[in-house]
Amino acid sequence: MPPIDNDTGKNELKCRIQQLIDSNQVMVFSKSYCPFCIKVKDLFKELQVDCNVVELDLIEDGTNYQEMLLEMTGQKTVPNVFINKTHVGGCDNTMKAHKDGSLQQLLSNNEAYDYDLIVIGGGSGGLACSKEAAALGKKAMVLDYVVPTPKGTTWGKSLMCLFWGRMFFVIFLNICIPKKLMHQTAVLGTAMQDARKFGWEFDETVKHNWETMKTAVNNYIGSLNWGYRVALRDKNVNYVNAYAEFIEPHKIKATNKRGKETFYTAAKFVLATGERPRYLGIPGDKEYCITSDDLFSLPHCPGKTLVIGASYVALECGGFLAGLGLDVTIMVRSILLRGFDQDMANRAGEHMEEHGVKFLRKYVPVKIEELEAGTPGKLKVTAKSTETDELIEGEYNTVLIAVGRDACTDKVGLDKAGVKVNPKNGKISVNDEEQTNVPHIYAIGDILDGKWELTPVAIQAGKLLARRLYGGSTLKCDYVNVPTTVFTPLEYGSCGLSEDRATELYGQDNLEVFHSLFWPLEFTVPGRDNNKCYAKIICNKLDNDRVIGFHYLGPNAGEVTQGFGVAMKCGATKEQLDSTIGIHPTCAEIFTTLDVTKSSGGDITQSGC
C-alpha cells in the first residue's frame, strides 16, 4: 500500500492504532519473521499473559503502521510494545522491564474488567461479533433474553434448544429461515399445479398439512440453533440467557428468568438488541392478534386471515398463506413496501391480487374483538377509512399484525451509560466504525439509525467490527448497494437505488431506465403469468451509464440478484451488461439484452423465452 499522503488518512490510521492500544492490555506491533519479536511474544506466553499482536509484514498497510508508530512513539523498529496504554518500547526495554519487575507492575495496573467484550443481544450480528472477538483471543460474553410475545410464544420450548431460551430467537425472530421455508411450501403448491401440464398424473386430492410443515420447519431451526450453541462453545464465548441493563458505563446487571441478578464489567460493549414487532395500540391487538413472532410456531392452521400492514413481512406472510390455499386479506393504510421501488412494489402487489390475495386499501383497524375462542377462533375487526369517516367490519379466524418493528433499546439502561438514541424511533446513531457517542460502546444491526435492517448486514458489521477492534483491520462495513429480496409469491430482488430515489438524487434527465417484461420458460407450458415478470435497471448518464439501481420481479430473485449485486459493487455499466453473454434459457439473461428505455415508451412485452 502506498504511503498515506493526506491528513485525513493519517488521522484515521492514528486513531486505529490508538484504538488497538487502548483496547488491549498488551499490544505488540511485530513482524512474524523477526527473532526479537518472537522473543517478546514467547515471554508473554511464559508469563501466561494474553497479548494482541499485529504482524506488520502480514497486513497490507503495515508500512504505514510502522511510519505512524514512529511518529507516535519515536520508535520505528519492532517489536513495539504497549502495556495498559503505556509505551514500553522494543525487545531490550521489554526484557529489562521484566528483569527489574516493572513489567509485572505495569501488567497489574489493569482495570481488571471481567470481559474484554460484552455483546448485548444474541441475534446473528451479535453472535458473529462475539465469535470473531473470541477467535482473536479476547474474553467475550453474549447476554441475551427476550420477553415472550403477548400471545405467549417462547422460542425453542419444544426443541433441543430448550435450555437456551433466546438462542431459538437468533434465527426464528429474524424470520429469514422460516419465511423462506414457508414460501417454498407455497411454491411447491404452485409446482404441483404446473406438474399436470408437464405430464405428471395424480388423481388423489392434494392438501396441505400445517402441523407437518410447522414441525419440519421447527426441527430444522432447532438443528441450526444447536450448531450455534456448539460454535459458541468451541469459540469459548460465554453465552448467558439473561436480560442485560447498564448501571454504569462499564458495568451491566444481568437478570435471568428466575430474577437472579449478576453483575459484569467489560472494557467494551456491542449493542445488538435488534427489534420486535410493533403493535397497533388499539383495543384487542395484543389480546387477540399475532405477529410474525407467533406465526411460524403457530400450532394450528390460521384459517381465514387478515394481515394488517404493507411491509415486506406483511406481503411475504400474506403471500405464502394464500399459496397454501387460505383466504387472505391484506389491509393497507397507504402504500406497499415503503422504502422500496414503488413501481416494483405495485407490480408485486398486482400479481398477488391476480392470484387470490384480497387487498383492503386506505383502511386502518380501530378495534379487534373475539367472537369465538378456538384454534383458530373467530375475530371481528372494525376498521376506519383513512379518507372518510366510514367504518367497516369483517370476520376472520386470525389477525396478523405486520406494521413494522421497534428497536429494543428503551430498557437496557442506555441513559446510565450515556448512549444517545433518536427519541423518535429509539434507534442509535453511530459513526462509520459503528461507534456510538460513548467511545467504548458500539452498536450493530437493526437498531442503527438509517441503516439496512437485514441479517447479513448485521453479520458482516459484527465480524468486521471485531476485526477492527482486536485484529488491526481497517475494513468497514459497506452499507451501499446492499442486495436484498422480498419473498412475495412473485419474488422481488433489488440492489442500489429505487427509481424514485435516483430521480431525487440525480434528476430524471440524467438517468436512463432500461426495462422489459418477460415470460420465464418454466411458466410457458403451464400457460401462466405471461409477461408478468419484470426487469429494470437505472443508469447514471453522468457516470458512463453506471448501473445505480437493479430491480427484478420473477422466480429465484435472490439467486439472480446476488450475482448482479457483486457486479454493482464492481461498478458495472450498461455497456458491460450488454457485452456479457447471457445464459440461455434463463431469467437472469434478460439483463444482458435490455434495449428499451422508459423514456422511449417502446413496447416491452416479450413473445417468448
C-alpha positions as CSV (number, residue, x, y, z in Angstrom):
1,M,0.0,0.0,0.0
2,P,1.5,3.4,-0.9
3,P,2.4,5.9,1.9
4,I,-0.5,7.9,3.2
5,D,-0.2,11.4,1.9
6,N,-3.2,13.2,3.3
7,D,-4.1,14.4,6.7
8,T,-7.4,12.5,6.8
9,G,-5.8,9.2,6.1
10,K,-3.1,9.8,8.7
11,N,-5.6,10.8,11.3
12,E,-7.7,7.7,10.6
13,L,-4.6,5.4,10.9
14,K,-3.5,7.1,14.1
15,C,-7.0,6.6,15.6
16,R,-6.9,3.0,14.5
17,I,-3.5,2.4,16.2
18,Q,-4.6,4.3,19.3
19,Q,-7.8,2.2,19.5
20,L,-5.8,-1.0,19.4
21,I,-3.5,0.3,22.2
22,D,-6.5,1.4,24.3
23,S,-8.4,-1.8,23.7
24,N,-5.8,-4.3,24.7
25,Q,-3.9,-4.9,28.0
26,V,-0.8,-5.9,26.0
27,M,-0.4,-4.7,22.4
28,V,2.6,-5.8,20.3
29,F,3.3,-4.5,16.9
30,S,5.5,-7.2,15.4
31,K,6.9,-8.8,12.3
32,S,6.3,-12.6,12.0
33,Y,9.9,-13.4,11.0
34,C,11.7,-11.1,13.4
35,P,13.7,-13.0,16.1
36,F,13.3,-10.1,18.6
37,C,9.6,-10.1,18.1
38,I,9.4,-13.8,18.7
39,K,11.4,-13.5,21.9
40,V,9.0,-10.9,23.3
41,K,5.9,-12.9,22.3
42,D,7.4,-16.0,23.9
43,L,8.0,-14.0,27.1
44,F,4.3,-13.1,27.4
45,K,3.4,-16.7,26.6
46,E,5.6,-17.9,29.5
47,L,4.0,-15.3,31.8
48,Q,0.6,-16.6,30.7
49,V,-0.4,-13.1,29.6
50,D,-2.7,-12.7,26.6
51,C,-1.3,-10.2,24.1
52,N,-2.8,-8.9,20.9
53,V,-0.3,-9.0,18.1
54,V,-0.4,-7.2,14.7
55,E,2.1,-8.6,12.3
56,L,3.0,-5.6,10.2
57,D,4.5,-7.8,7.5
58,L,1.2,-9.7,7.0
59,I,-1.1,-6.7,6.6
60,E,-1.5,-4.7,3.5
61,D,-0.7,-1.3,5.1
62,G,2.0,-2.5,7.5
63,T,4.5,0.1,6.3
64,N,2.1,2.9,7.1
65,Y,1.5,1.5,10.5
66,Q,5.3,1.5,11.1
67,E,5.6,5.1,9.9
68,M,2.8,6.2,12.2
69,L,4.2,4.4,15.2
70,L,7.5,6.2,14.6
71,E,5.5,9.5,14.7
72,M,3.7,8.5,17.8
73,T,6.5,6.9,19.8
74,G,9.8,7.9,18.2
75,Q,10.4,4.2,17.6
76,K,10.4,2.6,14.1
77,T,11.8,-0.8,14.9
78,V,9.8,-3.8,16.0
79,P,8.6,-5.2,18.4
80,N,6.8,-2.1,19.6
81,V,5.2,-3.0,22.9
82,F,2.4,-1.3,24.8
83,I,1.0,-2.4,28.2
84,N,-2.1,-0.9,29.6
85,K,-1.8,2.1,27.2
86,T,1.9,2.7,28.3
87,H,4.6,2.5,25.7
88,V,7.2,0.0,26.8
89,G,9.4,0.0,23.7
90,G,11.3,-2.7,21.9
91,C,12.7,-6.1,22.8
92,D,15.5,-4.8,25.0
93,N,13.3,-2.5,27.0
94,T,10.7,-5.2,27.5
95,M,13.2,-7.7,28.8
96,K,14.8,-5.1,31.1
97,A,11.3,-4.3,32.5
98,H,10.8,-8.0,33.1
99,K,14.1,-8.3,34.9
100,D,13.6,-5.3,37.2
101,G,10.0,-6.1,38.0
102,S,8.4,-3.0,36.3
103,L,6.8,-5.2,33.6
104,Q,4.8,-7.1,36.2
105,Q,3.8,-3.8,37.8
106,L,2.5,-2.5,34.5
107,L,0.6,-5.7,33.9
108,S,-1.0,-5.5,37.4
109,N,-2.2,-2.0,36.7
110,N,-5.0,-3.4,34.5
111,E,-8.5,-2.2,35.5
112,A,-9.5,-5.8,35.8
113,Y,-12.7,-5.9,33.8
114,D,-14.4,-9.2,33.8
115,Y,-14.5,-9.3,30.0
116,D,-12.8,-7.7,27.1
117,L,-16.1,-7.5,25.2
118,I,-19.7,-8.0,26.2
119,V,-22.3,-8.2,23.4
120,I,-25.9,-7.4,24.5
121,G,-28.2,-9.3,22.2
122,G,-27.9,-12.8,20.7
123,G,-29.0,-12.2,17.2
124,S,-27.0,-13.0,14.1
125,G,-24.9,-9.9,14.3
126,G,-24.1,-10.2,18.0
127,L,-23.1,-13.8,17.7
128,A,-20.9,-13.1,14.7
129,C,-19.1,-10.3,16.6
130,S,-18.6,-12.3,19.8
131,K,-17.2,-15.3,18.0
132,E,-14.8,-13.2,15.9
133,A,-13.6,-11.4,19.1
134,A,-13.1,-14.8,20.8
135,A,-11.2,-16.1,17.8
136,L,-8.9,-13.1,18.1
137,G,-8.0,-14.1,21.7
138,K,-10.5,-11.9,23.5
139,K,-12.6,-12.9,26.5
140,A,-16.2,-12.4,25.2
141,M,-19.7,-12.8,26.6
142,V,-23.1,-12.7,25.0
143,L,-26.1,-11.6,27.2
144,D,-29.4,-12.3,25.7
145,Y,-33.0,-12.6,26.8
146,V,-36.3,-11.9,25.1
147,V,-39.7,-11.4,26.8
148,P,-42.3,-13.8,25.3
149,T,-44.9,-12.3,22.9
150,P,-48.3,-11.2,24.3
151,K,-49.7,-14.5,22.9
152,G,-47.1,-16.4,25.0
153,T,-44.7,-17.5,22.2
154,T,-41.4,-18.6,23.8
155,W,-38.8,-19.7,21.3
156,G,-37.5,-23.3,21.5
157,K,-39.5,-24.7,24.4
158,S,-40.3,-27.9,22.5
159,L,-36.9,-28.2,20.8
160,M,-33.4,-29.3,21.6
161,C,-32.5,-25.7,22.4
162,L,-34.8,-25.8,25.4
163,F,-32.1,-24.6,27.8
164,W,-31.1,-21.8,25.5
165,G,-34.1,-19.5,25.6
166,R,-33.4,-16.8,23.2
167,M,-31.0,-19.0,21.2
168,F,-34.0,-20.1,19.2
169,F,-34.8,-16.4,18.7
170,V,-31.5,-15.9,16.8
171,I,-32.9,-17.3,13.6
172,F,-36.6,-17.5,14.3
173,L,-37.4,-13.9,15.1
174,N,-35.2,-12.7,12.3
175,I,-37.7,-14.8,10.3
176,C,-35.3,-15.2,7.4
177,I,-35.1,-19.0,7.6
178,P,-38.7,-19.9,8.4
179,K,-40.3,-17.4,6.0
180,K,-38.2,-18.8,3.1
181,L,-39.1,-22.4,4.0
182,M,-42.8,-21.5,4.2
183,H,-42.5,-19.5,1.0
184,Q,-41.0,-22.7,-0.6
185,T,-44.1,-24.6,0.8
186,A,-46.3,-22.3,-1.3
187,V,-44.0,-22.5,-4.3
188,L,-44.3,-26.3,-4.2
189,G,-48.1,-26.0,-4.2
190,T,-47.9,-24.0,-7.5
191,A,-45.4,-26.5,-8.9
192,M,-47.8,-29.3,-8.3
193,Q,-50.5,-27.5,-10.3
194,D,-47.9,-26.9,-13.1
195,A,-46.8,-30.6,-12.9
196,R,-50.0,-31.9,-14.6
197,K,-49.3,-29.8,-17.6
198,F,-45.8,-31.4,-17.8
199,G,-47.3,-34.9,-17.8
200,W,-47.4,-35.8,-14.2
201,E,-50.6,-37.7,-13.3
202,F,-52.0,-38.0,-9.8
203,D,-55.7,-38.4,-9.0
204,E,-55.8,-38.2,-5.2
205,T,-56.8,-34.9,-3.7
206,V,-53.7,-32.8,-2.8
207,K,-54.0,-30.9,0.5
208,H,-51.6,-29.2,2.9
209,N,-50.9,-30.3,6.5
210,W,-50.0,-27.3,8.6
211,E,-48.8,-29.4,11.5
212,T,-46.4,-31.4,9.3
213,M,-44.9,-28.2,7.8
214,K,-44.6,-26.5,11.2
215,T,-42.8,-29.5,12.8
216,A,-40.4,-29.9,9.9
217,V,-39.5,-26.2,9.9
218,N,-39.1,-26.1,13.7
219,N,-37.0,-29.2,13.7
220,Y,-34.7,-27.7,11.1
221,I,-34.5,-24.4,13.1
222,G,-33.6,-26.4,16.2
223,S,-30.8,-28.2,14.4
224,L,-29.4,-24.8,13.3
225,N,-29.5,-23.4,16.8
226,W,-27.7,-26.5,18.1
227,G,-25.0,-25.6,15.6
228,Y,-24.9,-22.0,17.1
229,R,-24.6,-23.4,20.6
230,V,-21.7,-25.7,19.6
231,A,-20.0,-22.8,17.7
232,L,-20.2,-20.5,20.7
233,R,-18.8,-23.2,23.0
234,D,-16.0,-24.0,20.5
235,K,-15.0,-20.3,20.3
236,N,-15.1,-20.0,24.1
237,V,-17.8,-17.4,24.1
238,N,-19.8,-17.3,27.3
239,Y,-23.5,-17.2,26.4
240,V,-25.8,-16.2,29.3
241,N,-29.6,-16.3,28.9
242,A,-30.3,-13.1,31.0
243,Y,-31.6,-9.6,30.5
244,A,-28.8,-7.0,30.4
245,E,-29.1,-3.5,31.7
246,F,-26.4,-0.9,32.1
247,I,-25.9,0.5,35.6
248,E,-22.6,2.2,34.9
249,P,-20.7,2.9,31.6
250,H,-18.6,-0.2,32.0
251,K,-20.9,-2.3,34.2
252,I,-24.2,-4.1,33.5
253,K,-26.7,-6.0,35.5
254,A,-27.9,-9.4,34.1
255,T,-31.2,-10.7,35.3
256,N,-32.2,-14.3,34.5
257,K,-35.7,-15.7,34.2
258,R,-35.8,-16.5,37.9
259,G,-35.0,-12.9,38.8
260,K,-31.4,-13.6,39.9
261,E,-29.1,-10.6,39.4
262,T,-25.5,-10.9,38.4
263,F,-23.1,-8.0,37.6
264,Y,-20.4,-8.0,34.9
265,T,-17.9,-5.4,33.7
266,A,-16.2,-5.1,30.3
267,A,-13.7,-2.9,28.5
268,K,-16.0,-2.6,25.5
269,F,-19.7,-3.3,24.7
270,V,-21.5,-4.0,21.5
271,L,-25.3,-3.3,21.4
272,A,-27.1,-5.8,19.1
273,T,-30.5,-6.0,20.7
274,G,-32.5,-6.0,17.4
275,E,-36.2,-5.2,17.0
276,R,-39.6,-6.6,17.9
277,P,-42.9,-6.4,16.0
278,R,-44.9,-3.2,16.6
279,Y,-48.4,-3.4,17.8
280,L,-51.3,-1.0,16.9
281,G,-52.2,0.4,20.3
282,I,-55.9,-0.3,19.7
283,P,-58.4,-2.4,21.8
284,G,-57.8,-6.1,21.3
285,D,-54.5,-6.0,19.4
286,K,-52.3,-7.7,22.0
287,E,-55.1,-9.9,23.4
288,Y,-56.2,-11.5,20.1
289,C,-53.7,-10.8,17.3
290,I,-50.5,-12.5,16.4
291,T,-47.3,-11.2,14.8
292,S,-44.6,-12.9,12.7
293,D,-43.0,-14.0,16.0
294,D,-46.1,-16.2,16.6
295,L,-47.0,-17.3,13.1
296,F,-44.0,-19.5,12.4
297,S,-44.7,-21.6,15.5
298,L,-48.5,-21.4,15.4
299,P,-49.8,-24.9,16.5
300,H,-52.8,-24.7,14.1
301,C,-53.6,-23.6,10.6
302,P,-54.6,-19.9,10.8
303,G,-57.6,-20.3,8.6
304,K,-59.2,-17.1,7.1
305,T,-56.5,-14.5,7.8
306,L,-56.4,-10.7,7.9
307,V,-52.8,-9.3,7.5
308,I,-52.5,-5.7,8.7
309,G,-49.7,-3.8,7.1
310,A,-47.8,-3.3,3.9
311,S,-44.3,-4.2,5.0
312,Y,-42.3,-6.9,3.3
313,V,-43.2,-9.1,6.3
314,A,-46.9,-8.4,5.6
315,L,-46.7,-9.3,1.9
316,E,-44.5,-12.3,2.4
317,C,-46.7,-13.8,5.1
318,G,-49.9,-13.0,3.3
319,G,-48.4,-14.4,0.1
320,F,-47.4,-17.8,1.4
321,L,-50.6,-18.2,3.4
322,A,-52.6,-17.6,0.2
323,G,-50.2,-20.1,-1.5
324,L,-51.4,-22.7,1.0
325,G,-54.9,-22.1,-0.2
326,L,-56.1,-19.9,2.7
327,D,-58.4,-17.0,2.4
328,V,-56.1,-13.9,2.9
329,T,-56.9,-10.2,3.0
330,I,-54.2,-7.6,3.4
331,M,-55.2,-4.2,5.0
332,V,-53.1,-1.4,3.7
333,R,-53.0,2.1,5.2
334,S,-51.2,3.8,2.3
335,I,-48.5,2.3,0.0
336,L,-46.9,-1.1,-0.4
337,L,-43.3,-1.7,0.6
338,R,-42.4,1.8,1.8
339,G,-38.7,2.4,1.0
340,F,-38.6,0.1,-1.9
341,D,-39.1,1.0,-5.6
342,Q,-42.8,1.8,-5.9
343,D,-43.1,0.6,-9.5
344,M,-41.8,-2.8,-8.4
345,A,-43.9,-2.9,-5.2
346,N,-47.1,-2.2,-7.1
347,R,-46.3,-4.9,-9.7
348,A,-45.7,-7.4,-6.9
349,G,-49.0,-6.4,-5.3
350,E,-50.9,-6.7,-8.6
351,H,-49.6,-10.2,-9.0
352,M,-50.8,-11.2,-5.5
353,E,-54.2,-9.8,-6.3
354,E,-54.4,-11.7,-9.6
355,H,-53.6,-14.9,-7.6
356,G,-56.3,-14.6,-4.9
357,V,-55.0,-12.2,-2.2
358,K,-57.5,-9.5,-1.4
359,F,-56.3,-6.0,-0.6
360,L,-58.3,-3.6,1.6
361,R,-56.7,-0.3,0.8
362,K,-56.9,3.0,2.6
363,Y,-58.2,1.5,5.9
364,V,-56.8,1.1,9.4
365,P,-58.1,-1.1,12.2
366,V,-59.6,0.6,15.2
367,K,-60.8,-2.4,17.3
368,I,-60.4,-6.2,17.4
369,E,-63.0,-8.3,19.2
370,E,-63.2,-12.0,19.9
371,L,-66.4,-13.7,18.7
372,E,-65.4,-17.3,19.3
373,A,-62.4,-18.9,21.1
374,G,-60.7,-21.8,19.4
375,T,-57.7,-23.0,17.3
376,P,-58.4,-20.9,15.4
377,G,-61.3,-19.0,16.8
378,K,-63.2,-16.1,15.2
379,L,-62.4,-12.4,15.5
380,K,-64.3,-9.3,14.4
381,V,-62.2,-6.4,13.0
382,T,-63.6,-2.9,12.9
383,A,-61.6,-0.6,10.5
384,K,-61.9,3.0,9.5
385,S,-61.2,4.6,6.2
386,T,-58.2,6.9,6.0
387,E,-60.1,9.2,3.7
388,T,-63.6,9.4,5.2
389,D,-65.3,8.5,8.5
390,E,-66.6,5.3,7.1
391,L,-66.3,2.2,9.4
392,I,-66.3,-1.4,8.1
393,E,-66.4,-4.7,9.8
394,G,-65.1,-8.1,8.9
395,E,-64.7,-11.6,10.5
396,Y,-61.5,-13.6,10.4
397,N,-60.0,-16.6,12.1
398,T,-56.6,-15.0,12.6
399,V,-55.4,-11.4,12.5
400,L,-51.6,-11.0,11.8
401,I,-50.1,-7.6,12.6
402,A,-47.1,-6.7,10.4
403,V,-46.8,-2.9,10.5
404,G,-43.1,-2.6,11.3
405,R,-40.7,-3.2,14.2
406,D,-39.4,-1.2,17.1
407,A,-35.8,-1.1,18.3
408,C,-35.2,-2.8,21.6
409,T,-33.2,0.0,23.2
410,D,-35.5,1.5,25.8
411,K,-35.0,-0.9,28.7
412,V,-31.3,-1.6,28.6
413,G,-30.1,1.4,30.6
414,L,-28.5,3.3,27.8
415,D,-29.1,6.6,29.7
416,K,-26.9,5.3,32.5
417,A,-24.1,4.5,30.0
418,G,-24.5,7.9,28.3
419,V,-25.5,6.5,24.9
420,K,-27.7,8.8,22.9
421,V,-30.7,7.5,21.0
422,N,-33.1,9.0,18.5
423,P,-36.2,9.8,20.6
424,K,-38.5,9.4,17.6
425,N,-37.6,5.8,16.9
426,G,-35.3,4.6,19.7
427,K,-32.5,3.9,17.2
428,I,-28.9,4.7,17.7
429,S,-26.6,6.9,15.6
430,V,-23.1,5.6,15.0
431,N,-20.1,6.7,13.0
432,D,-18.6,4.7,10.1
433,E,-16.9,2.5,12.7
434,E,-20.3,1.5,14.4
435,Q,-19.1,3.6,17.4
436,T,-21.8,5.4,19.4
437,N,-21.2,8.7,21.2
438,V,-19.7,6.7,24.0
439,P,-16.3,5.6,22.7
440,H,-16.2,2.1,24.3
441,I,-19.8,1.3,23.3
442,Y,-20.6,0.2,19.7
443,A,-23.9,-0.8,18.0
444,I,-24.8,-3.0,15.0
445,G,-27.8,-4.4,13.2
446,D,-31.4,-3.3,13.1
447,I,-31.1,-0.7,15.9
448,L,-28.8,1.5,13.8
449,D,-30.5,4.8,12.7
450,G,-30.7,5.0,8.9
451,K,-29.0,1.6,8.1
452,W,-30.3,-1.6,6.5
453,E,-32.4,-3.9,8.7
454,L,-31.0,-7.1,7.2
455,T,-29.5,-10.1,8.9
456,P,-26.5,-10.4,6.5
457,V,-25.7,-6.8,7.1
458,A,-25.6,-7.3,10.9
459,I,-23.4,-10.3,10.5
460,Q,-20.9,-8.5,8.2
461,A,-20.8,-5.5,10.5
462,G,-20.3,-7.6,13.6
463,K,-17.4,-9.6,12.1
464,L,-15.6,-6.5,10.7
465,L,-16.1,-4.6,14.0
466,A,-14.4,-7.3,16.0
467,R,-11.5,-7.5,13.5
468,R,-11.0,-3.7,13.7
469,L,-11.1,-3.7,17.5
470,Y,-8.8,-6.6,18.1
471,G,-7.2,-7.6,14.8
472,G,-5.7,-4.5,13.4
473,S,-8.1,-4.5,10.4
474,T,-9.3,-1.2,8.8
475,L,-12.1,-2.7,6.7
476,K,-15.5,-1.2,7.5
477,C,-19.0,-2.4,6.7
478,D,-20.2,-1.1,3.3
479,Y,-23.9,-0.1,3.6
480,V,-24.1,0.9,-0.1
481,N,-25.5,-1.3,-2.8
482,V,-26.7,-4.0,-0.5
483,P,-28.7,-6.6,-2.4
484,T,-31.9,-7.9,-0.9
485,T,-35.0,-9.9,-1.9
486,V,-38.7,-9.8,-0.8
487,F,-40.1,-13.3,-0.9
488,T,-43.6,-12.4,-2.3
489,P,-45.3,-15.0,-4.4
490,L,-43.5,-13.5,-7.4
491,E,-40.2,-12.6,-5.8
492,Y,-38.7,-9.1,-5.9
493,G,-35.0,-8.6,-5.8
494,S,-33.2,-5.3,-5.7
495,C,-29.9,-3.6,-5.3
496,G,-29.0,0.1,-5.2
497,L,-31.4,2.9,-5.6
498,S,-35.1,2.9,-6.4
499,E,-36.2,4.8,-9.4
500,D,-37.9,7.3,-7.2
501,R,-34.7,7.9,-5.1
502,A,-32.4,8.0,-8.1
503,T,-34.6,10.7,-9.6
504,E,-34.4,12.7,-6.4
505,L,-30.6,12.5,-6.3
506,Y,-29.7,12.9,-10.0
507,G,-32.7,14.3,-11.8
508,Q,-34.8,12.5,-14.4
509,D,-32.8,14.0,-17.3
510,N,-29.6,12.4,-16.0
511,L,-31.0,8.9,-15.8
512,E,-31.7,6.3,-18.3
513,V,-34.0,3.5,-17.3
514,F,-34.0,0.2,-19.3
515,H,-36.8,-2.2,-18.7
516,S,-38.6,-5.3,-20.0
517,L,-41.4,-7.7,-19.2
518,F,-40.5,-11.4,-19.7
519,W,-42.0,-14.8,-19.6
520,P,-39.9,-17.5,-17.8
521,L,-39.6,-20.7,-19.8
522,E,-40.9,-22.7,-16.9
523,F,-44.1,-20.7,-17.0
524,T,-44.8,-21.3,-20.7
525,V,-46.0,-24.9,-20.7
526,P,-48.5,-24.3,-17.8
527,G,-49.5,-21.2,-19.6
528,R,-49.4,-18.8,-16.6
529,D,-48.2,-15.3,-15.8
530,N,-47.3,-14.4,-19.4
531,N,-45.3,-11.1,-19.4
532,K,-45.9,-10.6,-15.7
533,C,-42.2,-10.8,-14.7
534,Y,-40.3,-7.6,-15.0
535,A,-36.7,-6.4,-15.1
536,K,-35.4,-2.9,-14.7
537,I,-32.0,-1.1,-14.4
538,I,-31.4,2.5,-13.6
539,C,-28.3,4.0,-15.2
540,N,-26.5,7.3,-14.4
541,K,-25.8,9.1,-17.7
542,L,-23.3,11.4,-15.9
543,D,-21.1,8.4,-14.9
544,N,-20.7,6.3,-18.1
545,D,-24.2,4.8,-17.7
546,R,-23.1,3.1,-14.4
547,V,-25.9,0.9,-13.0
548,I,-27.1,2.6,-9.8
549,G,-30.4,0.6,-9.4
550,F,-31.2,-3.0,-10.2
551,H,-34.7,-4.4,-9.9
552,Y,-36.1,-7.9,-10.8
553,L,-39.5,-9.4,-10.3
554,G,-39.6,-13.1,-11.1
555,P,-38.7,-16.6,-9.9
556,N,-35.5,-17.2,-7.9
557,A,-35.0,-13.4,-7.3
558,G,-32.4,-13.9,-4.6
559,E,-30.2,-16.1,-6.7
560,V,-30.4,-13.7,-9.6
561,T,-29.9,-10.5,-7.5
562,Q,-26.9,-11.9,-5.6
563,G,-24.7,-12.0,-8.7
564,F,-25.7,-8.6,-10.0
565,G,-25.1,-7.2,-6.5
566,V,-21.4,-8.2,-6.9
567,A,-21.3,-6.6,-10.4
568,M,-22.7,-3.3,-8.9
569,K,-20.0,-3.4,-6.2
570,C,-17.5,-3.5,-9.1
571,G,-19.1,-0.5,-10.8
572,A,-21.0,-2.3,-13.6
573,T,-22.1,-0.2,-16.5
574,K,-24.8,-0.7,-19.1
575,E,-22.1,-1.4,-21.8
576,Q,-20.6,-4.1,-19.6
577,L,-24.0,-5.8,-19.2
578,D,-24.6,-5.6,-23.0
579,S,-21.2,-7.2,-23.7
580,T,-21.9,-10.1,-21.3
581,I,-23.2,-13.2,-22.9
582,G,-26.4,-14.4,-21.3
583,I,-27.0,-18.0,-20.2
584,H,-29.9,-19.3,-22.3
585,P,-32.7,-20.0,-21.4
586,T,-32.7,-18.3,-18.0
587,C,-34.5,-15.4,-16.4
588,A,-31.2,-13.6,-15.5
589,E,-30.2,-13.3,-19.1
590,I,-32.8,-10.5,-19.6
591,F,-30.3,-8.1,-18.1
592,T,-27.8,-8.7,-20.9
593,T,-30.4,-7.8,-23.6
594,L,-32.3,-4.8,-22.2
595,D,-32.7,-2.3,-25.1
596,V,-35.9,-0.4,-24.4
597,T,-35.8,2.7,-22.3
598,K,-38.7,4.0,-20.3
599,S,-38.3,7.4,-21.9
600,S,-38.8,5.9,-25.4
601,G,-42.2,4.5,-24.5
602,G,-41.4,1.4,-26.5
603,D,-43.2,-1.9,-26.2
604,I,-41.5,-4.1,-23.6
605,T,-43.6,-7.3,-23.9
606,Q,-41.8,-10.5,-24.9
607,S,-43.2,-13.0,-27.4
608,G,-41.3,-16.0,-26.0
609,C,-38.5,-17.1,-23.7
